[in-house]
Amino acid sequence: MRAVDTWVHTGLTRADRLHAYAHTLLVLWEKWALKLDIRRRLLRLAHQFYIDSSNAFSTLDTIDAHLLSLTSNYLCSSEDLIREYNQINEQLIQSTEIPLRQGHILLEKMQTNECKSPILRERVYDLEKRIEHIRNKLREEYEKLDRQGSSLYQTFDNECTAVETWLFNVAENFLYSTRFLIDSNNSIDTKTQANDFLESHQQIIECDLK
């Protein structure tokens, strides 16, 4: 009877050990399955990132060439250039937003899960550099248009000031030369004389303005 008890006790002990071992294997399997699932999803995301980033690089090449053609085209007006630059900026955002977000997610997940992929990291950085390069060129072109607009406004303001000064001098000379013919106490007479003078010299004024 004692031998039977010993045999049963030994069997139970071994069963407990096997159960504990099986539980350990199950935990390890769950961890491994989780890592495998994470790697599988990362691989799928990386595959999609390479496809989307390739399309983005192709679009960036097109944008860069189009931007270069615009900067060398001196026949476009400022309004046309601003409209083109706005469209380029919108196209830049739409074509790179998704792959750039994918790349940042991959870099973050790789760091969290201790995955190393220098090629992937370099591709993300190359995409960021290309985007930053085009953004800088757009910023320079916008600033150039602003400077040109300010210069044009200043030139226009100077010309207007010169015309106003000329008109003031003409009116002053007219009033001075006709001071003996105008009743200074009659404001209506002064206004009439000045209007008649301006109307008679309208063609001369328009010619000088041109």
Contacts in CASP RR format, 6 or more apart in sequence:
PFRMAT RR
TARGET T0000
AUTHOR 0000-0000-0000
METHOD contacts of the structure
MODEL  1
MRAVDTWVHTGLTRADRLHAYAHTLLVLWEKWALKLDIRRRLLRLAHQFY
IDSSNAFSTLDTIDAHLLSLTSNYLCSSEDLIREYNQINEQLIQSTEIPL
RQGHILLEKMQTNECKSPILRERVYDLEKRIEHIRNKLREEYEKLDRQGS
SLYQTFDNECTAVETWLFNVAENFLYSTRFLIDSNNSIDTKTQANDFLES
HQQIIECDLK
35 113 0 8 1.000
38 109 0 8 1.000
38 113 0 8 1.000
39 113 0 8 1.000
39 115 0 8 1.000
42 106 0 8 1.000
42 109 0 8 1.000
42 110 0 8 1.000
42 113 0 8 1.000
42 115 0 8 1.000
45 102 0 8 1.000
45 105 0 8 1.000
45 106 0 8 1.000
45 109 0 8 1.000
46 106 0 8 1.000
46 117 0 8 1.000
46 120 0 8 1.000
48 102 0 8 1.000
49 99 0 8 1.000
49 102 0 8 1.000
49 103 0 8 1.000
49 106 0 8 1.000
49 120 0 8 1.000
49 123 0 8 1.000
50 123 0 8 1.000
52 98 0 8 1.000
52 99 0 8 1.000
52 102 0 8 1.000
53 99 0 8 1.000
53 102 0 8 1.000
53 103 0 8 1.000
53 123 0 8 1.000
53 127 0 8 1.000
55 95 0 8 1.000
55 99 0 8 1.000
56 95 0 8 1.000
56 96 0 8 1.000
56 99 0 8 1.000
56 100 0 8 1.000
56 127 0 8 1.000
57 127 0 8 1.000
57 130 0 8 1.000
59 91 0 8 1.000
59 95 0 8 1.000
59 96 0 8 1.000
60 92 0 8 1.000
60 95 0 8 1.000
60 96 0 8 1.000
60 130 0 8 1.000
60 131 0 8 1.000
60 134 0 8 1.000
63 88 0 8 1.000
63 91 0 8 1.000
63 92 0 8 1.000
63 95 0 8 1.000
63 134 0 8 1.000
64 133 0 8 1.000
64 134 0 8 1.000
64 137 0 8 1.000
66 84 0 8 1.000
66 88 0 8 1.000
67 88 0 8 1.000
67 134 0 8 1.000
67 137 0 8 1.000
67 138 0 8 1.000
67 141 0 8 1.000
70 76 0 8 1.000
70 81 0 8 1.000
70 84 0 8 1.000
70 85 0 8 1.000
70 141 0 8 1.000
71 137 0 8 1.000
71 141 0 8 1.000
76 84 0 8 1.000
78 145 0 8 1.000
78 148 0 8 1.000
78 149 0 8 1.000
81 141 0 8 1.000
81 145 0 8 1.000
82 142 0 8 1.000
82 145 0 8 1.000
85 138 0 8 1.000
85 141 0 8 1.000
85 142 0 8 1.000
88 134 0 8 1.000
88 138 0 8 1.000
89 138 0 8 1.000
92 131 0 8 1.000
92 134 0 8 1.000
92 135 0 8 1.000
92 138 0 8 1.000
96 127 0 8 1.000
96 131 0 8 1.000
99 127 0 8 1.000
100 124 0 8 1.000
100 127 0 8 1.000
100 128 0 8 1.000
100 131 0 8 1.000
103 120 0 8 1.000
103 124 0 8 1.000
103 127 0 8 1.000
104 124 0 8 1.000
106 120 0 8 1.000
106 124 0 8 1.000
107 120 0 8 1.000
107 121 0 8 1.000
107 124 0 8 1.000
109 115 0 8 1.000
110 116 0 8 1.000
110 117 0 8 1.000
110 120 0 8 1.000
110 121 0 8 1.000
163 208 0 8 1.000
163 209 0 8 1.000
166 208 0 8 1.000
167 205 0 8 1.000
170 201 0 8 1.000
171 194 0 8 1.000
171 197 0 8 1.000
171 198 0 8 1.000
174 193 0 8 1.000
174 194 0 8 1.000
174 197 0 8 1.000
175 182 0 8 1.000
175 190 0 8 1.000
175 194 0 8 1.000
178 193 0 8 1.000
181 193 0 8 1.000
182 189 0 8 1.000
182 190 0 8 1.000
182 193 0 8 1.000
183 189 0 8 1.000
183 190 0 8 1.000
184 190 0 8 1.000
198 205 0 8 1.000
END
